[in-house]
């Protein structure tokens, strides 16, 4: 499981709705692996339908980590995910299993594999000025400026995450360089793993059709009721997880701000846009191996070559 002192790890990533769960379960079963979720929403308890978590049967088939670990009102970010995810991977290695990191949150995957960039302190005067501007005119205007100056940073920060939006823009105003450029220089040098990265993709229409069907399925499975239950439990619709795709749409519907057809239409549109942003992130990685979710044979070949295993003997079911 090691090569040149590095432990082997397989990443299965791709846009929402592409089919990561089904393929990763098959691979983990075939290669005696465990799954580490790299999804920034699946960490939250009680948020099951809208995050497309593996169901109970799938969780019994393979050990899963980094799912259902905090409540929706618990602060959580990539730094915490890095620490706890690394602990989970260490436990998987102790069992002599292969970690399969599976998800669509590109920044979480990058942090888990390579560590986190520690930025220099920003000028508090700039931060205070930007905070005052946000209070006066709304965070959206600040976020729009960040999108113009540092679109890569803006792509991974939620518009309502005022702290990170302001910090990223303050870095640019202080130095004239985007935060993402500093992170690139840092190059995420903490790399203890030998990694195979596989990104699943399809043509745009096929992906969009899958997304539209998934939204309809989530609605049929009870996403509105899930959001109502969260609110009854005391989780405010202003919480960051409750502003994620699907949850903010259902909050708008429940509060009477949109009707049902508009809610579903907007959720489909915003999910498609999110998938496009995810693909943009993954395409920037030159190490990525691109595979169709239906090309199970091709994925098996790549994983077998990486792990140094005979394909016919890889699956425990063969």
N, C-alpha and C positions, 0 to 999 in steps of 0.2 A: 504493500500500500504506500510505499515511500519511494522517492526517486531523488537522489542528490540531497537527501536530508529533508525534503519537502513531502508533506502528506498529500495524497491525491483527493481531489474534490471535484464533483461535477455540478455545473450550474445548468438548470433548465429554465430559461426565461422567455419572455415574449409579451405581446400585448394582451390585454384582458380579453377573455372569451376565445382564445386561440386553441385551447385544449391542453394546457400544461398539466393539469391535475391527472387526467387519465394516463398520459404518457409517463409521467414521473412515477406513478404507482407501479406501472408495469416494469419500469427500469429498476426501481428500488427492490421489487420482488425478485427480479432476475439476477441482481448483483449483490444480494444481501446488504441492502442499504437502508438508510433512514432518511426522512425528509425534514429539512429545515425550511420553514416557510419564510420567504423574503417578500412579504406583503405588508405594507404599512397599516392596513386595516384589519387583517386577520388576527392581529395581536389582541384585539378587543373582545372581551366577553359580551355575550348577548347580541352581538352584531354578526349574525350567521348568514342570513339569506342575501343581504345586500353586499356581502364580501365574498360570496361564492366559496365559503369554506368547504373543505372535504366533509362529507357526511359521516355519521357514526360508524357505518360499515367500512368506509374507506380508512378511517382513523384506526380501526381495529386491524386492518390488513397490514399496515405499516406504521412504525413509530413515527409520530410527528412532533416537531419542536417549534417553538415560537408562535403558537396558536393559543388563543384564550388565556393570555398571561396577565392582562391588566383590565381594569374597568374603564369605560369610555371617558371618565372624568380624571383619569390619571395622566399626568404629563409624560410624554414619551417622545423620544427623537432618535436620530440615527446613532448618536453616541451611546445611548442605552442599548439600542439594538446591537451595536458592535460588541459591547461587553457581554451581553447575555447570549448572543448568537455564537460568539467564540467559545463560551462555556458549553453550550449545547454541542458544538462540533467536537470539542475535546472529549465529551462523554461518549459520542458516537465512535470516535477512534478507540476509546478504551474498550468498547465492545467488539473491536475488530470489524466494524462495519464501514461502508462507504457513505459519506455525507452527500446527499443530493439537495442542493440549495435551489428552491423552486419559487418563482414569483415574478412579479412585474414591476417592483419598485427598484428601479435601477440604482438610485443613490444608496439604498440600503444594501444592495448586493455589493456595490463598490466599497462601501465602508466595511462590510463584513470581510471581504477578501483582502483589502489593502490598508485598512486603518483610516483614520480621519485627519484631515488637515486642521491644524490649529492656527487660526488667524491671529495677527497682532491686534492689540486693543485699538479700537477706533476712537476718533476724537469725540469726547462726550458732548462738546458744543454742537458738532454736526448732528449727532444722534438726537439731541434735545430739539434742535431746529426742525428736523424731519418729523419727530414725534408731534411737535406742535402743528406742523403742516397737516399731518394725518388727522389730528384731532379736529382741525378746522375744516378741512376739505374732504376727509375720508381717506382710507388706506388705498382705495382703488387708484387714485391719482398717483400715489407714491409707487404702487406696484407697476403702473403703466410706464413710469420713468425708468424703473429697474428693468422692465422688459425691453426697453429701447437701448439701455446702456449695457446690460448684461443678460441677454435672453437665456443663456444656459442656466444661470443662477435662478432666474425667474421661473423657468420650466419646472424646477424641483421644489419651489416654495409655494405654498397655498396663499392665495391672495389675502386671506384673513389672518395669516400668521404675521402680525404686525412687527413682532420683534425681529424675525429673520429678514423680512422685507426691508425694514429700516436699516438693519445692520449691513446687509449686502449693498444697499445704495450708498451708505456712509463710507464703506470701503472704497467704492468707486470715486466718490467726491473727494475723499482724502488723498487718494493716490493717483487718480486718473486711469487706474487699471481695474478691470472687473475682478471680483472675487474668484470667479472660475479660472482666471489666468493664474492667480496665485496657487490655486489648487492643482492646476496642471503642472506648475513648476515643482510643487511638492511631490507629485507623481505617485502619491500613495505608496510610499516605499516599504511599508510594513506588509510583506508578502510571504507568509510562511507556507503557502499552499502551492502545489502544482495543480493547475486548474484547467479543466475542459469546460468551455462555455458554449452551450448550444442555444440558439435563439430560434423559436418557432415562428413561421410566417406563412402567409397565404396571399393570394391576390386580394386587392382591396374589397371587391364586391363580396367575395366569400366571407372575409372577416366581418364586414359590416352586416351581412345577413346573419352571421352567428351572433353578433352583438345584439341585433334587434330581437332575435329569438330568445336570447338569454334574458333580456329585460322583460319580455312577456312572461317568461318562466318565473322570474323573481316575483313579478306581480301576482301570478297565479299561486305561487307558493306561500304568499302572505307577507310580502315586504311592508305594505301599509300597516298591518297588524304588528309587525315587529317594531316599527318605528313608534307606534302608539304605545306599545309596552315599554319601550325605552323611556319615553316621556313620563309614563305613569310611575316608573321607577325613580324618577327625579333627575334624569339626565336631560339637561337643557338643550334645546335645538341650537343654541349658540356655541355649544362645545365644538371643538375642531373636528372630531370624528363624525359628529352629527351634521357637519357641513360638507361631508364627502359626497361624491356622486352617488345618487340613489337616495341617500338619507336626506340631503337637503331638498331633493325634489319631493319626497314623500312628506317632509315637514311642511313644504309649501302647500301641498294638497290638503293635508290634515288641518292646516290653519286657514284654509279657504282662499289662499292667494292664487291658486291655479285650479282649473277643473281637471278631471281625470285624463281626458285625451291630451290636453296640453302637457300635463305632468309626464305621461309616458313618452310623448314626442320629444320633450326636452331632455329626458333622461337618456333616450336613445341617441340623440344628437350629441350630448355632452360626453357620453361614453365613447362614441366614435372618435370624437376629438381627442379624448384622453388616450385612446389606443394609438392614434397618430403621433402624439407626443412621446409615448413610450417607445415606438419604433424609431423615432428620431434619436432618442437617447442611445438605444442599443446599436444603431448603425454607426455611431462614432467609435465603437470598439473594434479595432482591427483584428483582435483575437477571436472574434465571434465566428462560430460555425453555424451557418444558416440551413435549417431543415424544415420541410413541410411536416405538420403534425401527423399526416397520414403516412409518412415515410418511416415507419417503425423499423423496417429492415435496415435502412440507411443509418438511422440513429443508433441502432444496436451495433452496427459495424464500427462506427466512430467511438462509441463508449468501450467496446471490446478492445480496440486498438490502444486506446488511452490507458485502460486498466491492465493491459497485457494478458487478457483472458481469451480462451478459446470460445468462440461464439456458441458453438453447439453445446458447450458445457456450462454456459453462463447461467442459463435459466434453471432454477430449482424445479421447474415443472417439466423439464424435458428429460 
